[in-house]
Amino acid sequence: MFNPFDEKPIPLDDMFMDWETIYPKPYCKNTVDPYTKTRIILMNGIEVESALFAHQFHRNCSNNDLRRDISVLRRSEQQQQKLINWLSPIDETILETTIGYEHVAVDLTAWLAQNEPDPYVKQTLDFALLEDFDHLYRYANLLDLDQNVPAHNLVRNYVEITPGRPTIAEHRHPVDTVFGYVDFKKADIRSKLNSLIITAAEQQTMNFYMNVGPNYYNDLGRQLYQEIALIEEEHVTQYGSLLDPNATWLENLLLHQYMECYLYYSFYQNEIDMNIKPIWEMLLTHEIAHLHKSADLLAKYENKQWEQFIPGPFPKLLQFHDTKDYVRKVLQEQVELTGDLENVKNVNVLSDNHRFFQYQNRVNHDINMVPSHTVIREHQRKHRKDYRSEKDVHPVEALEDRTTDNTTIARTKEKAPQFV
């Protein structure tokens, strides 16, 4: 298996790109493979996380020599982010890009959950998976309403578009979004990678929605972006809770660079677009240089060796693929779960005065004002049913009806749904 520490790094100054290199040929939105697009979206989020982390490191460091070293790495990461993000074509609408973001969220989360050795981390991934799955459904209905574009053409049926845990039921009190953390000194490398990857991915989705949402061209879309951006805040809090707060800044820097090497190598191996594949290869060489420099800094300033934190060779490579059957299984088994401090519980076992219900009554007391519900209701009014792309009958009987949007499941205490 590939070990980035065995590779000879390029000189750091060789990482910097000129304008011709940094401004790439965009993909064609009509012909791009959806998984090429998901790889681009994910790596954009990974590079944004790297840059934001390095800025926070800079602001919490008093050693200017170390801050200069971090600045060199950050400038390279910023160039990489610009190259990747500008792969999006001019003619791709915000909402079409959004479908890609939610496709990433579903298939990435499902893949990580299926390859997660820690039961607690896996449960955390499964829990939010059903919520991002529902976001895809809500945005797809908006896309069909506003642009008459069927979202299944964008995802090519790689992922189903059907209700998950309804977005209206996802609004939880902030204290119930703070989960327990993973001890990075004891954790499997896959748990470290999975926690870092999903946090970066959800953070980018949160940032994207809260920045582009106000620019949507009608009120219904603006409102939907606003609501789902707040759910992404919950997800970023939840996933960020998994990261070990006891890890030092330099330990975290090393893990970030290893994660980036792992992802670029994974995607270089899997990429089918011959215009994109060389980009992954080039940026892998940059990240290997970042990784070696981070290891040197860790040894210099903390007298620690990279072998204390990372096994070296990569674990199983990340590969986007069809996860429909897995998502269906989780949906059937976990649709009625909600947060309760560091754990998840079935909404029906919560006490009647639980803060979940109090928060719901505060935020969603007028159901007809909830944007995620309004979008579906409007589609049902105009087309007599919602927009879906399903491989089979919905796995949860209570969510089968295409003429009525269910606003009670996972939100109110009631008899558990019957599964089929």
C-alpha positions in Angstrom: 0.0 0.0 0.0 1.2 3.5 -0.8 3.1 5.3 2.0 3.5 9.0 1.4 6.4 9.2 3.9 8.4 6.9 1.5 8.1 9.5 -1.3 10.8 12.1 -1.9 9.1 15.5 -1.5 9.4 18.3 -4.1 11.0 21.6 -2.9 8.3 23.8 -1.3 8.9 26.6 -3.7 8.1 24.3 -6.6 4.5 24.1 -5.4 3.5 27.6 -6.4 1.5 27.8 -9.6 1.3 30.5 -12.3 -2.0 31.9 -13.5 -2.2 29.5 -16.5 -2.0 26.5 -14.2 -4.2 27.8 -11.5 -7.1 28.7 -13.9 -8.2 25.2 -15.2 -10.5 24.1 -17.9 -13.9 23.6 -16.2 -15.9 20.4 -16.5 -18.9 20.2 -18.8 -22.0 20.1 -16.6 -23.9 18.0 -19.1 -21.4 15.3 -19.6 -19.4 15.2 -16.3 -19.6 11.9 -14.4 -21.4 12.7 -11.1 -18.6 11.1 -9.1 -16.0 13.3 -10.8 -18.1 16.2 -9.6 -18.4 14.8 -6.0 -14.6 14.4 -5.9 -14.2 18.0 -6.9 -16.7 19.3 -4.4 -15.2 17.3 -1.6 -11.6 18.3 -2.3 -12.7 22.0 -2.5 -14.1 21.5 1.1 -10.9 19.7 2.2 -8.7 22.6 1.0 -11.0 25.2 2.6 -10.7 23.4 5.9 -6.9 23.2 5.5 -6.7 27.0 4.9 -9.1 27.9 7.8 -7.2 25.5 10.2 -3.9 27.1 9.2 -5.3 30.6 9.8 -6.5 29.6 13.3 -3.1 28.0 14.0 -1.5 31.3 12.9 -3.6 33.3 15.2 -2.9 31.0 18.2 0.9 30.8 17.7 3.5 33.3 19.1 6.5 32.0 17.2 6.9 34.0 14.0 9.3 31.4 12.5 6.7 28.7 12.8 4.0 31.1 11.6 6.1 31.8 8.5 6.4 28.0 7.8 2.6 27.7 8.2 2.1 30.6 5.9 4.0 28.9 3.1 1.9 25.8 3.4 -1.3 27.8 3.6 -0.5 29.8 0.5 -0.1 26.5 -1.4 -3.3 25.2 0.0 -5.1 28.3 -1.1 -3.8 28.0 -4.6 -5.0 24.4 -4.7 -8.4 25.4 -3.5 -8.7 28.1 -6.2 -7.7 25.6 -8.9 -10.2 23.0 -7.7 -13.1 25.4 -7.1 -12.7 27.0 -10.5 -13.3 23.6 -12.1 -17.0 24.5 -11.8 -18.4 25.8 -15.1 -19.9 29.3 -15.6 -23.2 27.9 -16.8 -23.8 25.7 -13.7 -26.5 27.3 -11.5 -26.2 27.5 -7.7 -29.0 25.0 -7.3 -27.4 22.5 -9.7 -24.2 22.8 -7.7 -26.2 22.3 -4.6 -27.5 18.9 -5.9 -23.8 17.9 -6.2 -23.1 19.0 -2.6 -25.9 16.8 -1.3 -24.9 13.9 -3.5 -21.4 14.2 -1.8 -23.0 14.3 1.6 -25.0 11.1 1.0 -22.5 8.9 -0.7 -19.5 10.1 1.3 -21.2 9.7 4.6 -22.5 6.3 3.7 -19.1 5.1 2.5 -17.4 6.4 5.7 -20.0 4.7 7.9 -19.6 1.4 6.1 -15.8 1.6 6.6 -15.8 3.0 10.2 -14.4 0.6 12.9 -15.6 2.7 15.9 -19.3 2.0 16.7 -19.8 5.5 18.1 -18.4 7.3 15.1 -20.4 5.0 12.8 -23.6 5.9 14.7 -22.8 9.5 14.4 -22.4 9.2 10.6 -25.5 7.1 10.2 -27.5 9.6 12.1 -26.7 12.6 10.0 -26.8 10.6 6.8 -30.6 10.5 6.8 -30.7 14.2 7.2 -28.5 15.0 4.2 -30.4 12.5 2.3 -33.6 14.4 3.0 -31.9 17.7 2.0 -31.2 16.2 -1.4 -34.9 15.5 -1.8 -35.9 19.0 -0.8 -33.5 20.8 -3.1 -34.4 18.4 -6.0 -38.1 19.4 -5.6 -37.0 23.1 -5.7 -35.0 22.4 -8.8 -37.9 20.8 -10.5 -40.2 23.6 -9.5 -38.0 26.5 -10.5 -35.9 25.3 -13.4 -37.8 22.2 -14.6 -34.6 20.2 -14.3 -35.0 16.7 -13.0 -32.2 16.1 -10.4 -31.9 12.4 -11.3 -30.3 13.6 -14.6 -27.6 15.4 -12.6 -26.8 12.4 -10.3 -27.6 9.8 -13.1 -29.5 7.7 -10.7 -26.3 7.0 -8.6 -28.3 8.0 -5.6 -32.1 7.9 -4.8 -34.1 11.1 -4.4 -36.8 10.5 -1.8 -37.6 11.6 1.8 -35.2 10.8 4.6 -35.6 12.0 8.1 -37.8 15.1 7.3 -35.8 18.3 7.6 -38.5 19.8 9.9 -37.7 17.1 12.4 -33.9 17.8 12.3 -34.1 21.0 14.3 -32.7 20.2 17.7 -31.6 22.2 20.8 -27.9 23.2 20.5 -26.9 21.1 23.5 -28.0 18.0 21.8 -25.7 18.6 18.9 -22.5 18.3 21.0 -21.3 14.7 20.8 -18.3 12.9 22.4 -14.8 13.1 21.0 -12.4 10.4 19.7 -9.1 9.8 21.5 -6.7 10.2 18.6 -3.9 8.5 20.6 -5.9 5.3 20.7 -8.1 5.5 17.6 -7.8 3.6 14.4 -6.4 5.7 11.6 -9.6 5.2 9.7 -11.6 6.9 12.6 -9.2 9.8 12.5 -9.4 10.2 8.8 -13.2 9.7 8.7 -13.7 12.4 11.5 -11.5 14.9 9.7 -13.0 14.3 6.3 -16.7 14.5 7.3 -16.1 17.6 9.4 -14.4 19.4 6.5 -17.1 18.3 4.0 -20.0 19.4 6.2 -18.3 22.7 7.1 -17.9 23.5 3.4 -21.6 22.7 2.8 -22.5 25.0 5.7 -20.3 27.8 4.4 -21.6 27.4 0.8 -25.3 27.6 1.8 -24.9 30.5 4.2 -23.0 32.5 1.5 -24.9 31.6 -1.7 -28.4 31.3 -0.1 -29.2 35.0 0.0 -28.4 35.3 -3.7 -31.1 32.8 -4.8 -33.6 34.5 -7.1 -36.8 33.9 -5.2 -38.0 33.9 -1.6 -38.8 30.2 -1.5 -35.3 29.2 -2.5 -33.7 31.8 -0.1 -35.8 30.4 2.7 -34.9 26.8 2.0 -31.1 27.6 1.9 -31.5 29.5 5.2 -33.2 26.6 6.9 -30.8 23.9 5.7 -27.8 26.1 6.4 -28.9 26.0 10.1 -29.1 22.2 10.0 -25.6 22.1 8.5 -24.5 24.2 11.6 -25.8 21.3 13.7 -23.9 18.8 11.6 -20.7 20.7 11.8 -21.0 20.9 15.6 -21.8 17.2 15.8 -18.9 16.1 13.6 -16.5 18.6 15.0 -17.2 17.2 18.4 -15.5 13.9 17.2 -12.2 15.7 16.8 -9.8 15.2 19.7 -9.4 18.5 21.5 -6.3 17.2 23.3 -4.3 16.9 20.0 -1.8 19.7 19.6 -1.8 22.2 16.7 1.2 20.5 15.1 -0.3 17.0 15.6 -3.4 18.3 13.9 -1.4 19.8 11.1 0.3 16.5 10.4 -3.1 14.7 10.4 -4.6 17.3 8.0 -1.8 16.8 5.5 -1.9 13.1 5.8 -5.7 13.2 5.1 -5.1 15.3 2.0 -2.5 12.9 0.7 -4.9 10.1 1.3 -7.7 11.7 -0.6 -5.7 12.9 -3.5 -4.2 9.5 -3.9 -7.6 7.8 -3.6 -9.1 10.1 -6.2 -6.1 9.8 -8.6 -6.7 6.0 -8.5 -10.4 6.3 -9.2 -10.7 9.3 -11.5 -12.1 8.6 -15.0 -11.9 12.1 -16.4 -8.6 12.5 -18.2 -8.7 16.3 -17.7 -9.1 16.0 -14.0 -6.9 13.0 -13.2 -3.6 14.9 -13.8 -4.8 17.6 -11.4 -5.1 15.0 -8.6 -1.7 13.7 -9.4 -0.1 17.1 -9.3 -1.7 18.1 -6.1 -0.7 14.8 -4.5 2.9 15.8 -5.0 2.2 19.1 -3.4 0.6 17.5 -0.4 3.4 15.0 0.0 5.7 18.0 0.4 3.3 19.6 2.9 3.2 16.3 4.9 7.0 16.0 5.1 7.3 19.6 6.2 4.6 19.1 8.8 6.5 16.0 10.1 9.7 18.1 10.3 7.9 20.9 12.3 6.4 18.3 14.7 9.9 16.9 15.3 11.5 20.3 15.7 9.0 22.0 18.0 7.5 19.1 20.0 10.2 16.4 19.6 7.6 13.9 18.3 7.9 11.6 15.3 5.1 11.1 12.8 5.1 7.3 13.5 3.6 8.1 16.9 0.4 9.2 15.3 0.2 7.7 11.8 0.9 4.2 10.6 2.3 5.4 7.3 0.7 3.3 4.5 -2.8 4.3 3.6 -5.8 2.3 4.8 -8.5 1.3 2.3 -8.8 4.0 -0.3 -12.0 6.1 -0.4 -14.1 5.4 -3.5 -17.4 6.9 -4.3 -20.0 4.3 -5.4 -23.6 3.3 -5.2 -24.8 3.2 -1.6 -28.5 3.0 -2.2 -29.1 -0.3 -0.4 -27.1 0.8 2.7 -29.0 4.1 2.9 -32.4 2.3 2.6 -31.4 0.0 5.5 -30.3 2.9 7.8 -33.5 4.8 6.8 -35.7 1.8 7.7 -34.0 1.3 11.1 -33.1 4.8 12.3 -35.6 7.3 10.8 -37.1 8.2 14.2 -33.9 8.9 16.0 -33.0 12.3 17.4 -30.2 13.8 19.6 -30.0 13.5 23.4 -26.8 15.1 24.7 -23.9 12.8 23.4 -26.2 10.1 22.2 -29.1 9.5 19.8 -32.5 8.1 20.9 -35.8 7.3 19.4 -38.1 10.3 19.6 -40.8 8.2 21.1 -38.8 7.4 24.3 -38.1 11.0 25.2 -39.9 12.6 28.1 -42.8 14.8 27.1 -41.0 17.9 28.4 -37.7 17.1 26.6 -35.9 20.2 25.2 -36.3 18.7 21.7 -40.0 19.3 21.8 -39.6 22.7 23.4 -37.1 23.7 20.7 -39.5 22.4 18.0 -42.3 24.4 19.4 -40.2 27.5 19.4 -38.8 27.2 15.9 -41.5 25.2 14.0 -44.7 26.2 15.9 -46.2 27.3 12.5 -45.6 24.3 10.2 -46.8 26.3 7.2 -43.9 28.7 7.6 -41.2 25.9 7.6 -39.4 26.3 4.2 -38.5 22.6 3.7 -42.2 21.7 4.1 -43.4 24.6 2.0 -41.2 23.5 -1.0 -42.8 20.0 -1.0 -46.3 21.3 -0.5 -45.8 23.8 -3.4 -44.6 21.0 -5.7 -47.5 18.8 -4.7 -49.9 21.7 -5.3 -48.5 22.4 -8.8 -47.8 18.8 -9.9 -50.2 16.9 -7.6 -47.2 14.9 -6.2 -43.7 15.5 -5.0 -40.6 14.9 -7.2 -38.8 11.6 -6.5 -36.4 9.1 -8.1 -36.7 5.8 -6.4 -35.5 2.3 -7.1 -38.4 0.7 -5.2 -41.2 1.5 -2.8 -40.0 3.7 0.1 -38.6 1.6 3.0 -40.7 3.6 5.6 -44.4 3.2 5.1 -45.1 6.6 6.7 -43.1 8.3 4.0 -44.6 6.5 0.9 -47.3 9.1 0.2 -46.3 11.4 -2.6 -49.3 13.7 -2.2 -48.7 14.7 1.5 -45.5 15.8 3.2 -45.1 14.0 6.6 -44.3 16.6 9.3 -44.8 14.3 12.3 -42.4 11.4 11.9 -39.2 11.8 14.0 -40.7 15.0 15.4 -43.7 14.1 17.6 -44.3 11.1 19.9 -46.5 8.7 18.1 -46.8 5.0 17.3 -43.7 3.8 15.5 -44.0 3.6 11.8 -44.6 0.2 10.2 -41.7 -0.9 7.9 -42.0 -2.7 4.7 
